[in-house]
Amino acid sequence: MIYLGRRIDAYTIRYQTNPLKGYNRQIKHCGFSLGTFIGIGSSTVGPSTTNNQLSYEYDGVILNKGIAAIVAVDNFTVGVSLGFDNLLDRNKKLWIYQNKMNVGLVVGLNLN
């Protein structure tokens, strides 16, 4: 998946004195991002996803594209995406999800 967008980050840095007369630094972070994405994935194609127009089932390659809005607070990220899927083979006219809008939840955790 490739994501291209604009991100704005804001940091708050505070220092507190500790009992040894030193300082402890506390950093708070908040970020906002808005962008577009595109990627390759897979989906089951068969009777249930073609209104019974196919009698067999297989995994088809799809192109997923859309937009996303993401909010980050410290190490946690959450957002929402709006996307469209396109089946990339000869059964794309039968596939019930072809060019239908989907809504996704974006969740991330920064481990470094």
Beta strands, then each sheet from edge to edge (+ up, - down):
strand 1: 2-17
strand 2: 23-45
strand 3: 58-73
strand 4: 76-87
strand 5: 101-109
sheet 1: 1+ 2- 3+ 4- 5+
end
